[in-house]
Amino acid sequence: MLLLDGFWNQARDPLHQEAKPTVKDKEAEKTIGDQDLQILDRLKQGYQKIKSQLAKIIVGQEQVIDEVAIAVFSRGHVLLVGVPGLAKTLLVSSLAQTMDLSFRRIQFTPDLMPSDITGTEVIQQDRDTGDRHLRFIEGPIFANLILADEINRTPPKTQAALLESMQERHVTIGRKTYPLPEPFFVLATQNPIEQEGTYPLPEAQLDRFMFHIKVNYPSSEEETEIIRRVTSADMPRLDPVLSAQEILHLQSLVRKIPVADHMIEYAKTLARITRPTEREAPQFVRDWLTWGAGPRAGLYMIWGAKARAALYGRNYASADDIAAVSYPVLRHRLITNFVAQADGIDTDTIVTRLLEMVPKYEKQK
């Protein structure tokens, strides 16, 4: 396992520039000890090893893998949106193998009941005494990594069964509360094409997801490689890189990564100017949005920036980290109106314009 192994050869990622820490960043770094710095370095190398393991199965989708990993180490849940056949299910199950986590897939259908997810109590009789008592039978939600496949195919009452588990990480049956195994993640999928007969997730439940990740079509070269691999007789074997306890430790360590005050101001500003009723909201936000992001968006941008910095081997979060995670954080929290839809404007376009107009506060304050 990662924390027990020696150091691997450190590999720098040429595609990502590392921002220099400011004075406030250096002062905040004092909250992280030398041993923590060594573990952060191992986390970066371990993540590279996870990506190399996933590359045996998954072709391309590097940005999707990055964003899913950021959510995992931020203790967040993910909504994966893409057409069928883009290996969403395969990615989630493969990630569970590389992290040595228990995995359950729940296929959401119109007739699925809440008890089919959380579990139910049954009456059991003692053969010796004849006494009867209630026994709780766990549902598939009791696993580390849950794939909620086609979550918008089931009615709201069943979708709501996930709310308590996602937020509180436990389920309540009758008068008893049952804790879920840690770590716990929900990765839900949606098909953006077929909307007939579906039940769109309400905004309150969408807000429970840290990231909305788009899964796009592969490139021509990637699709050729996919066909070559799938039609061959080779079945790659994935080796576990992390354990559940190591992930919990790394999650707590990621939370300790410092963020300077002006970085918090940057994330807060990005969230606030998406609200059409705010005085500082730009005109295009007033023209194209009905509702903007709530305070949870700023929280997730900071948590995501910390995790991204850790995965890239840095012990401080920068404005580039916040900007990078702003797309999956804000994508499902901005509600466009008819004007935006008529103009062909999506939420990614709006986020791009917001990032262009808001300064990154990189200079020392």
VEXDRENLUM-974509 format. One record per residue (C-alpha): x, y, z; residue in three letters. Coordinates in steps of 0.5 Angstrom, whole numbers, plus 500, padded with zeros to 3 digits. Example, Ala and Ser with C-alpha at 12.3 -4.5 7.8 and 13.67 -1.06 7.14 Angstrom:
<recs>
525491516Ala527498514Ser
</recs>
This chain:
<recs>
500500500Met502507499Leu504510506Leu508503507Leu512503501Asp518507500Gly518513496Phe517512488Trp521516483Asn518523483Gln515525476Ala513532474Arg507534470Asp509538465Pro502540463Leu501544470His505550472Gln506550479Glu504557482Ala509560487Lys507561494Pro505568497Thr507571504Val501569507Lys501562504Asp508561507Lys505563514Glu500558513Ala504553511Glu506552518Lys500548520Thr503542516Ile509539519Gly515535516Asp512529516Gln505531513Asp510534507Leu513527506Gln506524506Ile503529501Leu509528496Asp507520497Arg500522495Leu502526489Lys506520487Gln501515489Gly496519484Tyr500518478Gln501510480Lys493510480Ile493514473Lys497509471Ser493503473Gln487506470Leu490507464Ala490500463Lys483500462Ile481507461Ile483510454Val483518455Gly479522460Gln484525463Glu481531466Gln475526468Val479522472Ile483528475Asp476531477Glu474525480Val480524484Ala479531487Ile472530489Ala474523492Val480527497Phe475532498Ser470528501Arg465530496Gly460526491His460527484Val455527478Leu457524472Leu454526465Val455523459Gly452519453Val452511454Pro458508452Gly463512455Leu466508460Ala463512466Lys461505470Thr468502468Leu471508471Leu468508477Val469500478Ser476501476Ser477507481Leu474502487Ala479497485Gln485501485Thr483504492Met481498495Asp474500496Leu468496497Ser464498491Phe456497489Arg452499483Arg445501484Ile441501477Gln436506478Phe429505475Thr422507476Pro420502480Asp426502485Leu424504492Met428507498Pro428501502Ser432498496Asp437502497Ile438503504Thr435497507Gly430494511Thr428491518Glu425484518Val422480523Ile426474525Gln424469530Gln429466535Asp428458534Arg430457541Asp426462545Thr420463540Gly422470541Asp421475535Arg425481534His427486528Leu433485524Arg436490520Phe438488513Ile443492510Glu442495503Gly447496497Pro448503500Ile453500505Phe459500501Ala465505500Asn464507493Leu456507490Ile455508483Leu448511482Ala447509475Asp442513471Glu439517478Ile434521474Asn430514472Arg427514479Thr422518482Pro424523487Pro422519494Lys427514492Thr432520490Gln431523496Ala433516500Ala440518498Leu440525501Leu441523508Glu447518506Ser450523502Met450529507Gln450525514Glu454519512Arg449515515His441512514Val436512519Thr431506519Ile425506524Gly428509530Arg435507529Lys441510525Thr446506522Tyr453509520Pro455508513Leu463505512Pro468510511Glu470513506Pro464514503Phe462517496Phe456517491Val458517484Leu451518480Ala451518472Thr446521468Gln444521460Asn443528457Pro440525451Ile434521453Glu429526458Gln422523457Glu420519463Gly425521467Thr425525474Tyr430531474Pro434532480Leu431538484Pro436543486Glu437541493Ala439535491Gln444537486Leu447542491Asp449536495Arg454534489Phe461537489Met462536482Phe458536476His463532471Ile462532463Lys464526460Val465527453Asn466523446Tyr473520445Pro478523440Ser479519434Ser486516436Glu483514443Glu477511440Glu481507435Thr485504442Glu478503445Ile476498439Ile483495439Arg483494447Arg476491448Val476487442Thr483483444Ser483477449Ala487481454Asp484482461Met488487464Pro489486472Arg489492476Leu493493483Asp490496489Pro495503491Val491505497Leu487503502Ser481505506Ala484508512Gln490511508Glu485515504Ile481517510Leu488519513His490523506Leu483526506Gln484529513Ser491532511Leu488535505Val484539509Arg490542513Lys493545506Ile493552507Pro489557503Val491565504Ala485570505Asp485573498His484566495Met478565500Ile476572497Glu477570490Tyr472563491Ala467568495Lys467573489Thr466568484Leu460565487Ala457571489Arg457575482Ile453569479Thr447571483Arg443576479Pro440579485Thr447581488Glu449588486Arg456586484Glu453581479Ala455583472Pro450585466Gln450578463Phe449574469Val442578470Arg441577463Asp442569462Trp441567470Leu435566474Thr439563480Trp446563482Gly450559486Ala449558494Gly455559499Pro456551498Arg460553492Ala465557495Gly466552500Leu467546495Tyr472551490Met476551496Ile476544498Trp477542491Gly483547490Ala486544496Lys485537494Ala488539487Arg494542490Ala495536494Ala495531488Leu500536484Tyr505535490Gly504542493Arg502544500Asn499551498Tyr492552494Ala493557489Ser488561484Ala489557478Asp487551483Asp480555484Ile479557477Ala480549475Ala475547479Val470552478Ser467549472Tyr465542475Pro463546482Val459552478Leu456548472Arg450545476His449551481Arg447556475Leu440556473Ile440559466Thr433562463Asn430562456Phe434568454Val440564455Ala437558452Gln435562446Ala442565445Asp445558446Gly449560452Ile451554457Asp453555464Thr461553462Asp460559457Thr458564463Ile463561468Val469562463Thr466570462Arg466570470Leu474568470Leu476573465Glu473579469Met475577476Val482578478Pro486572481Lys488576487Tyr495573486Glu499579488Lys501580495Gln496584499Lys
</recs>
